[in-house]
Amino acid sequence: MPTPPRLGLLGCSDIAARRTLPALLRTPELRLTAVAARAPERAAEYADRFGGTPAASYEDLLTRSDVDAVYLSLPTLLHARWAERALTAGKHVLVEKPLAATGADARRLFALARERGLVLLENFMFLHHGTHRTVTSLLDSGVLGPVRAVSAAFTIPPRPDDDLRHDPLLGGGALLDNGVYPLRAALRFLGRDVTVAGASLRHSRRFGVDLSGAVLLTAPDGATGHLRFGMEHHYRSWYEIQGAEGTVSVEHVYTTAPGHAPVVRLASGRDVEEITVPAEDHFEAVLRFFATAVGDRGAVSSRLRLLDEESLRQAALLDETRARAVRVEV
């Protein structure tokens, strides 16, 4: 059996502790060998819980010979900076979403990854869940007919005042935190040629970040995307694809719990079919995909290329959204 890629954790975040690292312990295709945090005692704590050894600093982790790849789980505005340093150090990178807050950063990072022959993967777990494969299969079957519209929403209840999402210096705000999920879904189902026709951002004077918003996308054939996001709402995690002949929708699609068996609802004519998708941990799925890409890129080359192209276009659409948005101060 090939030796599993050796992974270094860069940033001891809450999502790493709650979901990614427990999934990593169940993923023999990768092995955690080093942990770095801003506070050394936090790195030691994570190493005790999940394995590996503490590194003295982020920089120290990137120089280690026992680290082949990095899982980067830092605040949003640090993603591009440390992904660039990791790639420069010769490490493959799995980075929490969004990979980059701007199109320029994304283009620079993917150019560097290509130049170094390294894998750079943005961690959108839902794209690796069986739910997404089921929906894609329905679209490919033609049962919906031509796609006319995608509607999607990811909204969460208000967070505590000291939550990182409220800090503009760390890349806080609803657009970067949860708006990228419905944006990514729309990109997959409408294609990468979509453009931003209009947007609205509800901006907090108190925190200096956007609390919620909406985006209208237009595809070259006139199909539209209607996206909503926010962190001052009743929880929703949903998308719907409406075609000329049918509609498919699914709930809890971006943050599917490992034990949850999602239901894909297909409406065609007067008939409604409910398709139950087997439960799985999409954190494990994305980790296995990353390990395969690092060890044998040819085995997943077309899928990896699609993900790269979507990540690049997504970052550019964030620029377009900010440029076109009507900003309402509250």
JONORLIN-V787077 format. One record per backbone hydrogen bond with DSSP energy under -1.0 kcal/mol. NH is the residue of the N-H (numbers start at 1). CO is the residue of the C=O. If there is no record, write none. Layout:
NH/CO + NH/CO
//
This chain:
7/31 + 8/69 + 9/34 + 10/71 + 11/36 + 13/11 + 17/13 + 18/14 + 19/15 + 20/15 + 21/16 + 23/19 + 24/20 + 25/21 + 27/24 + 30/27 + 31/5 + 33/7 + 34/7 + 35/53 + 36/9 + 42/39 + 43/39 + 44/40 + 45/41 + 46/42 + 47/43 + 48/44 + 49/45 + 50/46 + 51/47 + 53/33 + 55/35 + 61/57 + 62/58 + 64/61 + 68/6 + 69/6 + 70/92 + 71/8 + 72/94 + 73/10 + 77/170 + 78/75 + 79/76 + 82/78 + 83/79 + 84/80 + 85/81 + 86/82 + 87/83 + 88/84 + 89/85 + 90/87 + 91/86 + 92/68 + 93/119 + 94/70 + 95/121 + 96/72 + 106/102 + 107/103 + 108/104 + 109/105 + 110/106 + 111/107 + 112/108 + 113/109 + 114/110 + 115/111 + 116/112 + 118/113 + 121/93 + 123/95 + 124/122 + 128/125 + 129/126 + 133/129 + 134/130 + 135/131 + 136/132 + 137/133 + 138/134 + 139/135 + 140/136 + 141/137 + 142/139 + 143/138 + 148/242 + 149/242 + 150/224 + 151/240 + 152/226 + 153/238 + 154/228 + 155/236 + 156/230 + 163/160 + 166/163 + 167/164 + 170/167 + 172/167 + 173/165 + 174/210 + 177/173 + 178/174 + 179/174 + 183/179 + 184/180 + 185/181 + 186/182 + 187/183 + 188/184 + 189/185 + 190/186 + 191/187 + 194/191 + 195/218 + 197/216 + 198/216 + 200/214 + 201/326 + 202/212 + 203/328 + 204/209 + 208/204 + 211/202 + 212/202 + 213/229 + 214/200 + 215/227 + 216/198 + 217/225 + 218/195 + 219/223 + 222/219 + 224/148 + 225/217 + 226/150 + 227/215 + 228/152 + 229/213 + 230/154 + 231/211 + 233/156 + 236/155 + 238/153 + 239/250 + 240/151 + 241/248 + 242/149 + 243/246 + 244/146 + 245/144 + 246/144 + 247/267 + 248/241 + 249/265 + 250/239 + 253/237 + 260/257 + 264/275 + 265/249 + 266/273 + 267/247 + 268/271 + 271/268 + 273/266 + 275/264 + 277/262 + 285/281 + 286/282 + 287/283 + 288/284 + 289/285 + 290/286 + 291/287 + 292/288 + 293/289 + 294/290 + 295/291 + 296/292 + 299/296 + 300/297 + 304/300 + 305/301 + 306/302 + 307/303 + 308/304 + 309/305 + 310/306 + 311/307 + 312/308 + 313/309 + 314/310 + 315/311 + 316/312 + 317/313 + 318/314 + 319/315 + 320/316 + 321/317 + 322/318 + 323/319 + 324/320 + 325/321 + 326/199 + 328/201 + 330/203
//
